[in-house]
Amino acid sequence: MVTNRSRLELFARLGYGARGAVNLLIGLLALLAAFGRGGGTAGSKGALQALLFQPMGSLLLAVVALGLFGFALWRSIQALFDADRLGHSPRAVVVRLGQIISAVVYAGLGVFAAGLIIGSGSGSGEEQSARDWTRWLLAQPFGRWLVGAVGAAIVGAGLGMAYKAWSGSFARHLTCDGSAATWVMPLGRLGYAARAVVFLTIGGFLMLAAYQSDPSEAHGLGGALLALQEQPFGRVLFGLVAFGLAAFGAFEFAEAKFRRIDATGGRDALDAVRARLP
C-alpha cells in the first residue's frame, strides 16, 4: 500500500530530479555557447522550451512538469511544517520564507511547462519579465526601496549559496556514504558556487536598477550570464559558471537519490484534511 508519506517523498525526489534536468540544460546550453558550438544563455523557461524540441520532448517535458509541481509541494512542506527541523530562529524564518518563494517560482515553472505541452506556453522571455516586474515595482509607493530590497534579498541568497559552497553545509541533508560523497560533494560545491555568482549578479543589477530608477538594468539568469561575458576574462568566467551550473544540475540528480526527506508534517496535514471531508 502506498502511503501519503511515500507519495510525498516520491514527489519530492521527482522534484529534485526535475530541477536537476532544468539546471543541467541551462548549464549545457551555456557551455555550448562558451565554446562557440551553438547553445545560448537561457534561463529556466528557455531550458524548458529547449527540452520540448528534443526527441520525445513532450513526454520528457510532462515528466519534468510533474516534477516541478512536486518540488513546489515539497518546498511548501519544508516551509510550513519545518521538514528540515530548522526551528523558529530569525535565520530559520528567513530560510523558510525563501522556501515559500521557491515553491511559488517552481509552481509557476510547472504551469509554464504544462502550457508548452498544450501549446499555450507563450509570453515574454525571462529578461523582459524581469524588467516588467521591476518597472511595476518602481511605479509603486517607495518603489525604489522595494526594488532595492528585492535585490538585497537576492544578494543575500547568493551569499548563502557561496557559504554552502565553501562550508559544504548542504551535506547534512544527504545520506550518501563515503564513496558516493567523493563525487557528490564536489558537484555540490561547484554548483552552489556557480549559482552564487549568478544570484549576486542578478541582485546587483536589481540594486543598480533601484538606484538609477531604471528597469532596463534588471536582468534574469540569461542576462546575468551575458553580463559575465563582458567582464575582464569574461569568456573564462562565463565558461566556469556554465560548467558549475551544469554541475549543479548533476548534483540535483544526486539529491533526488540521497536527500533526507521527512514528509511527516505534510502527511499529517493531509490526513487531517481527509478526516474532515464528508
PyMOL commands that set and color helices and strands:
alter all, ss='L'
color gray80, all
select helices_A, chain A and resi 4-34+44-52+57-81+90-118+126-138+143-167+169-173+178-212+215-217+221-229+234-258+264-276
alter helices_A, ss='H'
color red, helices_A
deselect
rebuild
show_as cartoon
